[in-house]
């Protein structure tokens, strides 16, 4: 899973398309790292396409006061103002040599016209972040294990998907944990079950499910079971993030869609949509927005080596369950 080099991204446009946020973000991070490996002093910036003006587009080509090498990430390309489309296409057709421009499109039909035009340019490299089919998740786990220098048996990869669920961030973190805890060893089904088996309810996604139903005591009990059983704290925050994204997408999805189309819009399989639909009845837009911020803070604290991860997670559970609107 080799990342891009500076040669691949500087003086070019990287177009990231698709609804799978984890894969999209991995591509963005890969471009940033390639630029910084090339020039540690490179200037890195982000902006939303919705506010991208002609003046900002002009700044892309202008020399920087701080560094000649730059990485510019433009998110939400589907919201690019119509008056900025021609300017962006002009730049993408002749990008500046020392600038790596990353355009992120979240999927869907909105903004498809500009995508069609960008794809025709020789200076644009598209990286698709398509949602995985159920049969593709074990292969993803296998690739993640290989990325971390490990080998995993096919049965073990399938067992990990069954234990963790279909959240790519959680699966990636689990593969990382296994590779680090069993260095140089083949990851077997027995090793996976030792870490992620046991009491079926004691999984990160079970903690998240209880919390997003607003069930404080069961959520805290599941959290304790999960941590005592060796579940990595990052898996818990990943599961919470996945649940929050699902509910947020459901709340903002167009009404009146067929179930299969609504599941595609939300980014989950149909069986998961039913759970999200029921859970969403206890959530307002404001409440889920606050929950997402709470989860992001907890995740950052844990990855920043919080002195007491269990306390951080308990505080997250208490806050999220408190935000649930009980009938």
SEKEDREN-542725 format. One record per residue (C-alpha): z, y, x; residue in one letter. Coordinates in steps of 0.2 Angstrom, whole numbers, padded with zeros to 4 digits, always signed. Layout:
N
ZYXA...
# end
This chain:
327
+0000+0000+0000X-0006+0012+0013X-0004+0031+0008X-0017+0044+0011X-0020+0053+0027X-0022+0072+0030X-0041+0068+0033X-0041+0061+0015X-0033+0076+0006X-0035+0092+0016X-0051+0101+0012X-0052+0090-0004X-0046+0090-0022X-0035+0075-0028X-0037+0072-0046X-0023+0062-0054X-0026+0056-0071X-0017+0044-0083X-0001+0042-0093X+0010+0032-0081X+0021+0045-0074X+0028+0035-0060X+0012+0031-0053X+0006+0049-0055X+0021+0055-0046X+0019+0043-0032X+0001+0049-0029X+0008+0067-0028X+0022+0063-0016X+0009+0053-0005X-0002+0068-0004X+0013+0080+0001X+0019+0067+0014X+0002+0066+0022X+0001+0085+0023X+0018+0086+0031X+0015+0073+0043X-0001+0083+0049X+0009+0099+0049X+0028+0099+0047X+0027+0118+0043X+0015+0116+0029X+0017+0127+0014X+0020+0116-0002X+0020+0124-0019X+0018+0119-0037X+0012+0128-0053X+0008+0124-0071X-0010+0124-0076X-0006+0133-0092X-0002+0148-0082X-0015+0147-0069X-0024+0163-0068X-0040+0168-0059X-0029+0178-0047X-0019+0162-0043X-0035+0153-0040X-0041+0166-0028X-0025+0164-0019X-0029+0146-0015X-0043+0152-0004X-0034+0166+0004X-0025+0164+0021X-0006+0161+0020X+0006+0172+0029X+0017+0157+0033X+0006+0142+0037X-0013+0139+0038X-0010+0121+0030X-0005+0120+0012X-0002+0108-0002X-0004+0115-0020X+0000+0104-0035X-0006+0110-0052X+0002+0100-0066X-0003+0098-0084X-0022+0101-0081X-0025+0097-0100X-0017+0114-0103X-0028+0124-0092X-0034+0140-0100X-0052+0141-0104X-0055+0157-0095X-0049+0148-0079X-0060+0133-0080X-0075+0140-0071X-0065+0147-0057X-0056+0130-0054X-0073+0121-0054X-0080+0134-0041X-0065+0131-0030X-0066+0112-0032X-0084+0112-0027X-0080+0121-0010X-0061+0118-0006X-0053+0127+0008X-0052+0116+0024X-0033+0117+0027X-0028+0116+0008X-0024+0100-0001X-0026+0103-0020X-0018+0091-0032X-0023+0092-0050X-0012+0081-0062X-0019+0077-0079X-0007+0068-0091X-0020+0058-0100X-0027+0059-0118X-0042+0068-0124X-0036+0086-0121X-0045+0094-0107X-0057+0080-0105X-0072+0092-0103X-0065+0099-0086X-0061+0081-0081X-0079+0076-0083X-0085+0091-0073X-0073+0088-0059X-0078+0069-0058X-0095+0074-0054X-0090+0084-0038X-0091+0075-0021X-0076+0084-0015X-0065+0077-0029X-0056+0060-0027X-0049+0053-0043X-0033+0042-0043X-0030+0034-0060X-0012+0031-0066X-0016+0019-0080X-0003+0010-0090X-0001-0008-0085X-0004-0022-0097X+0010-0034-0099X+0001-0047-0088X+0000-0035-0074X+0019-0031-0071X+0022-0046-0060X+0008-0041-0049X+0015-0024-0048X+0032-0031-0043X+0023-0042-0029X+0014-0026-0022X+0031-0017-0022X+0040-0031-0013X+0025-0031+0000X+0027-0012+0002X+0045-0014+0007X+0040-0028+0019X+0045-0043+0009X+0037-0058+0000X+0041-0063-0018X+0037-0079-0026X+0026-0077-0042X+0040-0085-0053X+0053-0073-0045X+0041-0058-0049X+0040-0064-0067X+0059-0066-0068X+0062-0049-0062X+0051-0041-0075X+0060-0052-0089X+0077-0046-0082X+0073-0027-0079X+0059-0024-0092X+0043-0014-0091X+0049+0002-0083X+0040+0004-0067X+0053+0015-0059X+0066+0002-0062X+0055-0012-0056X+0051-0003-0040X+0070+0001-0037X+0074-0017-0040X+0061-0023-0028X+0067-0011-0015X+0085-0017-0017X+0080-0035-0015X+0070-0032+0000X+0084-0023+0009X+0097-0036+0004X+0087-0051+0010X+0077-0044+0025X+0065-0056+0032X+0068-0069+0018X+0056-0074+0004X+0062-0067-0013X+0065-0082-0024X+0068-0084-0043X+0086-0089-0038X+0089-0073-0028X+0082-0063-0043X+0094-0072-0055X+0108-0070-0044X+0106-0051-0044X+0099-0047-0061X+0104-0063-0071X+0121-0067-0078X+0127-0060-0094X+0111-0055-0103X+0118-0039-0110X+0124-0033-0093X+0107-0024-0089X+0103-0006-0086X+0092-0006-0101X+0106-0013-0112X+0117+0002-0106X+0103+0014-0110X+0100+0006-0127X+0118+0008-0132X+0120+0026-0126X+0104+0031-0136X+0111+0024-0151X+0126+0035-0149X+0138+0020-0146X+0150+0026-0133X+0162+0012-0131X+0149-0002-0130X+0138+0009-0118X+0153+0011-0107X+0157-0008-0108X+0139-0012-0104X+0140+0000-0089X+0155-0009-0082X+0147-0026-0084X+0131-0020-0076X+0140-0012-0061X+0152-0027-0058X+0137-0038-0059X+0128-0029-0044X+0116-0018-0054X+0111-0004-0043X+0116+0013-0050X+0098+0020-0048X+0092+0006-0060X+0104+0013-0073X+0097+0031-0072X+0080+0024-0072X+0083+0015-0088X+0090+0031-0096X+0076+0041-0090X+0063+0029-0098X+0073+0029-0115X+0074+0048-0115X+0055+0050-0111X+0051+0037-0125X+0061+0046-0138X+0054+0063-0132X+0036+0057-0133X+0040+0050-0151X+0047+0066-0157X+0032+0076-0151X+0019+0064-0156X+0007+0068-0170X+0012+0061-0187X+0002+0049-0198X-0005+0039-0183X-0007+0020-0185X+0007+0010-0176X-0004+0004-0162X-0011+0022-0159X+0007+0029-0160X+0013+0016-0147X-0002+0021-0136X+0003+0040-0138X+0021+0036-0134X+0017+0025-0120X+0026+0009-0125X+0021-0008-0132X+0022-0009-0151X+0038-0020-0151X+0047-0006-0141X+0040+0007-0153X+0051+0001-0167X+0067+0003-0157X+0062+0020-0152X+0058+0025-0169X+0075+0020-0176X+0084+0028-0161X+0075+0044-0163X+0082+0047-0180X+0098+0052-0172X+0090+0064-0160X+0084+0082-0161X+0072+0090-0149X+0086+0101-0142X+0097+0086-0140X+0084+0075-0131X+0080+0090-0119X+0098+0091-0114X+0099+0072-0112X+0084+0073-0100X+0092+0087-0090X+0109+0077-0089X+0100+0061-0083X+0090+0071-0070X+0106+0078-0063X+0115+0061-0062X+0100+0053-0054X+0099+0067-0041X+0118+0065-0038X+0116+0047-0035X+0101+0048-0024X+0111+0062-0014X+0124+0049-0010X+0137+0054-0023X+0154+0049-0017X+0158+0039-0034X+0142+0033-0042X+0152+0024-0056X+0160+0041-0061X+0143+0049-0061X+0136+0036-0072X+0151+0036-0084X+0149+0055-0086X+0131+0053-0090X+0135+0040-0103X+0148+0051-0111X+0137+0066-0111X+0122+0057-0118X+0131+0048-0132X+0139+0064-0136X+0122+0072-0139X+0117+0059-0152X+0118+0066-0169X+0128+0055-0180X+0124+0054-0198X
# end
